[in-house]
Amino acid sequence: AEKNKGVEEVRSVLDAHKEKVLVDSYLTLGLTNNSFFLLRLNSYELLNNQSLIADLMGTGLGRYLTISHTLTGVTKKLNYAPKFPDLLEKLKAGKYEGEAPKYVVVIPTRKDAEWWNLSEEERVNMMAAHTEPTLAYLKSVKRKLYHSTGLSDADFITYFETNTLVDFNDLVISLRKVKEDTHNIRLGSPTILGTIKDMSEILNLLKK
């Protein structure tokens, strides 16, 4: 009965905030250390995210939760791709194919000081070389980039969805081979792997 009450309180909190915060949920149990589930909170104001989390932690379920990691980033216009229009057109033409993805991978990254002090032309050239190998995986791996310099202990939060973990593994290996990768001083820590689940599914597991 106590578990049911705690879960219903969480449902009420999510419903109360739904006009300001879009919540995406993932089950990380058994796939990411020290983690049961992941929430991706999407809003136009960070204050809205904070308010939701505060209310969530005050529920009967929330009192038993520990926040193991928090990553904060913002979406921005493309920095480099407009500088190599031919590749940009190929990026736009590539579309994810097949059934809706069932896996999510989140990898925070951080660059060294040398990267930020390179000329814009040098960074553009390296990002063009970074983009080239990704084209082969556009059909099987969806991706989104968040900028987090000064907001988290990372410069970027890279977010991926896929049904084919082998393709994702091959994609990451191909990106480890380009010169731009030599400027990554953080890749993961944590790397978060989970399955895409409706929050109702996760709550039902939590009250078993």
C-alpha positions in Angstrom: 0.0 0.0 0.0 2.8 2.4 0.9 4.5 1.7 -2.5 1.3 2.3 -4.4 0.8 5.6 -2.6 4.3 6.7 -3.4 4.0 5.8 -7.0 0.7 7.7 -7.4 2.3 10.7 -5.8 4.9 10.6 -8.5 2.3 10.4 -11.2 0.6 13.5 -9.7 3.9 15.4 -9.7 4.6 14.6 -13.4 1.0 15.5 -14.3 1.3 18.8 -12.4 4.5 19.8 -14.4 3.6 18.4 -17.8 2.7 21.9 -19.3 6.3 23.1 -18.6 8.5 20.0 -18.6 8.5 17.2 -21.1 9.8 14.0 -19.4 11.5 11.2 -21.3 12.2 8.1 -19.2 14.6 5.1 -19.5 15.2 2.0 -17.5 18.9 1.6 -16.7 18.6 -1.3 -14.3 21.3 -3.9 -14.9 22.8 -1.8 -17.7 24.3 1.2 -15.9 26.0 1.0 -12.5 24.3 2.6 -9.5 21.3 3.5 -11.4 17.7 2.2 -11.8 16.2 4.7 -14.2 17.1 7.9 -16.1 14.9 11.0 -16.7 15.5 13.5 -19.5 13.8 16.7 -18.6 13.1 19.0 -21.5 12.0 22.6 -20.8 12.6 26.2 -21.9 13.6 27.2 -18.3 16.0 25.2 -16.1 14.0 26.4 -13.1 11.1 24.3 -14.3 13.3 21.2 -14.2 14.5 22.0 -10.7 11.0 22.5 -9.4 9.9 19.1 -10.8 12.8 17.3 -9.2 12.2 19.0 -5.8 8.5 17.9 -5.9 9.5 14.4 -7.0 12.0 14.0 -4.2 9.3 15.0 -1.7 7.0 12.1 -2.7 6.7 8.8 -0.8 8.8 7.2 -3.6 11.2 10.1 -3.8 12.3 9.8 -0.2 13.9 6.5 -1.2 15.6 7.8 -4.3 19.2 9.0 -4.6 20.3 11.2 -7.5 23.5 9.5 -8.8 24.2 11.9 -11.7 23.0 15.2 -13.0 23.9 16.5 -16.5 22.7 19.9 -17.7 23.0 21.2 -21.2 21.3 23.5 -23.7 20.5 23.2 -27.4 22.1 25.6 -29.8 22.4 26.2 -33.5 25.0 24.2 -35.4 28.5 25.5 -34.8 30.5 23.8 -37.5 28.3 21.9 -40.0 27.2 25.1 -41.9 31.0 25.6 -42.6 31.0 22.4 -44.7 27.8 22.6 -46.7 28.3 19.4 -48.8 28.5 17.3 -45.6 25.6 19.2 -44.1 23.4 18.3 -47.0 24.3 14.6 -46.5 23.5 14.9 -42.8 20.1 16.3 -43.6 19.4 13.6 -46.2 20.2 10.8 -43.8 17.1 9.5 -42.1 16.7 6.9 -39.4 15.0 3.8 -40.7 13.2 0.9 -39.2 11.2 0.5 -35.9 11.4 3.0 -33.1 14.7 2.7 -31.2 14.6 0.7 -27.9 18.1 1.6 -26.6 19.5 4.9 -25.4 23.2 5.8 -24.8 24.3 9.1 -23.1 28.0 10.0 -23.2 29.3 13.3 -21.7 32.5 14.6 -23.2 35.0 17.3 -22.3 37.7 18.9 -24.5 41.1 20.0 -23.4 42.2 23.7 -23.4 44.2 23.2 -26.6 41.0 22.5 -28.5 39.3 25.8 -27.4 42.5 27.7 -28.4 42.7 26.3 -31.9 41.7 28.6 -34.7 38.2 28.3 -36.0 39.5 26.9 -39.3 41.4 24.1 -37.5 38.3 23.1 -35.5 36.1 23.2 -38.6 38.5 20.9 -40.5 38.6 18.5 -37.6 34.9 18.5 -37.2 34.4 17.8 -40.9 36.7 14.8 -40.4 34.6 13.8 -37.4 31.4 14.1 -39.4 32.4 12.0 -42.4 32.4 8.6 -40.7 29.0 9.3 -39.0 27.2 9.4 -42.4 27.2 5.6 -42.7 25.2 5.3 -39.4 22.5 7.8 -39.9 20.0 5.0 -40.8 20.5 3.1 -37.6 21.6 5.6 -34.9 19.7 8.8 -34.0 21.7 11.5 -32.2 21.3 14.8 -30.4 23.9 17.2 -29.0 23.7 19.3 -25.9 26.2 22.1 -25.1 27.2 22.0 -21.4 30.4 24.1 -20.9 30.1 25.8 -17.6 26.8 24.1 -16.8 28.1 20.6 -16.1 31.6 19.0 -15.7 31.5 18.4 -19.4 31.5 20.4 -22.6 29.0 18.3 -24.5 26.3 15.7 -23.7 26.0 13.3 -26.6 22.7 11.5 -26.7 22.0 8.5 -29.0 19.0 6.2 -29.7 19.3 2.9 -31.6 18.1 -0.6 -32.1 21.5 -1.9 -33.2 24.1 -1.7 -30.5 26.7 -3.2 -32.9 26.3 -0.3 -35.3 26.6 2.1 -32.3 29.7 0.4 -31.2 31.2 0.6 -34.7 30.2 4.3 -34.9 32.1 5.1 -31.7 35.1 3.2 -32.8 35.2 5.2 -36.1 35.0 8.4 -34.1 37.9 7.3 -31.8 40.1 7.2 -35.0 39.8 10.9 -36.0 42.2 13.7 -34.8 39.4 15.6 -33.0 39.2 12.7 -30.5 42.7 13.4 -29.3 41.3 16.5 -27.6 38.8 14.6 -25.6 39.9 14.4 -22.0 36.6 13.0 -20.8 34.5 10.4 -22.7 31.7 9.0 -20.5 32.2 8.9 -16.7 29.4 8.0 -16.7 28.4 6.3 -19.9 24.6 5.8 -19.4 23.0 2.8 -21.2 19.3 2.1 -20.9 16.1 1.0 -22.6 13.5 3.5 -23.7 10.5 3.0 -21.4 7.3 4.9 -20.6 7.4 6.3 -17.1 4.3 4.2 -16.2 6.2 1.0 -17.0 9.1 2.1 -14.7 6.7 3.1 -11.9 5.0 -0.3 -12.1 8.3 -2.0 -11.7 9.2 0.2 -8.7 6.0 -0.7 -6.8 6.4 -4.5 -7.2 
